[in-house]
């Protein structure tokens, strides 16, 4: 059984199994919108394999991370712009 890790999403802590993608953790936290386009349209995970760039978030201060390609780690901080 995988160990649980705590990640903070927009200031709210959630616990997920280690190795869970950030995109999946966002869904578990009820976050469907990850950022807004340059025209202000809401965006969220689309392809799930890192091709479309629709799931970009800030992870540990680094903007533009593809949430579907990053695994959750203990103490990770994720910020959406949705």
C-alpha positions as CSV (number, residue, x, y, z in Angstrom):
1,X,0.0,0.0,0.0
2,X,1.5,3.4,-1.0
3,X,2.3,5.9,1.7
4,X,0.3,9.1,1.9
5,X,1.9,12.5,1.3
6,X,0.6,15.9,2.1
7,X,0.4,18.5,-0.6
8,X,-0.9,22.0,-0.4
9,X,-3.2,23.2,-3.2
10,X,-4.0,26.9,-3.1
11,X,-3.3,26.9,0.6
12,X,-5.4,23.8,1.4
13,X,-3.6,20.6,2.5
14,X,-4.7,17.3,1.1
15,X,-3.3,13.8,1.5
16,X,-2.8,11.6,-1.5
17,X,-1.0,8.4,-2.2
18,X,2.7,9.0,-3.1
19,X,3.1,9.0,-6.9
20,X,-0.3,10.5,-7.6
21,X,-0.1,13.0,-10.4
22,X,-0.6,16.6,-9.4
23,X,-3.5,16.7,-11.9
24,X,-5.2,13.8,-10.1
25,X,-4.6,15.6,-6.7
26,X,-6.2,18.7,-8.2
27,X,-9.3,16.7,-9.2
28,X,-9.5,15.1,-5.7
29,X,-9.4,18.6,-4.3
30,X,-12.2,19.7,-6.5
31,X,-10.1,22.0,-8.7
32,X,-11.1,21.8,-12.3
33,X,-9.5,25.1,-13.4
34,X,-5.7,25.3,-13.4
35,X,-5.1,28.7,-15.1
36,X,-6.6,31.2,-17.5
37,X,-5.6,31.8,-21.1
38,X,-4.3,35.2,-22.3
39,X,-7.9,36.1,-23.2
40,X,-9.2,35.1,-19.8
41,X,-10.7,31.7,-20.7
42,X,-10.6,29.0,-18.0
43,X,-8.3,26.1,-18.7
44,X,-7.8,22.7,-17.0
45,X,-6.4,19.3,-17.6
46,X,-7.3,18.1,-21.1
47,X,-5.0,15.4,-22.7
48,X,-3.5,14.0,-19.5
49,X,-0.2,13.1,-21.1
50,X,1.6,16.4,-21.2
51,X,1.1,17.4,-24.8
52,X,-1.5,20.1,-24.7
53,X,-0.1,22.3,-21.8
54,X,-3.7,23.0,-20.6
55,X,-3.0,21.8,-17.0
56,X,-0.2,24.2,-16.1
57,X,0.2,25.3,-12.5
58,X,2.9,26.7,-10.2
59,X,4.6,24.0,-8.2
60,X,7.0,25.0,-5.4
61,X,7.3,28.5,-6.9
62,X,8.0,27.3,-10.5
63,X,5.3,28.5,-12.9
64,X,4.2,26.6,-16.0
65,X,4.5,23.1,-14.7
66,X,2.4,20.5,-16.4
67,X,0.3,19.0,-13.5
68,X,-0.3,15.7,-15.4
69,X,3.5,15.0,-15.7
70,X,4.5,15.7,-12.0
71,X,4.0,13.3,-9.2
72,X,3.0,14.5,-5.7
73,X,5.7,14.7,-3.1
74,X,5.6,15.4,0.6
75,X,5.3,19.1,1.3
76,X,4.7,20.1,-2.3
77,X,2.9,23.4,-2.8
78,X,0.7,23.9,-5.9
79,X,-0.9,27.2,-6.9
80,X,-3.5,27.4,-9.6
81,X,-4.7,30.6,-11.3
82,X,-8.3,29.5,-11.7
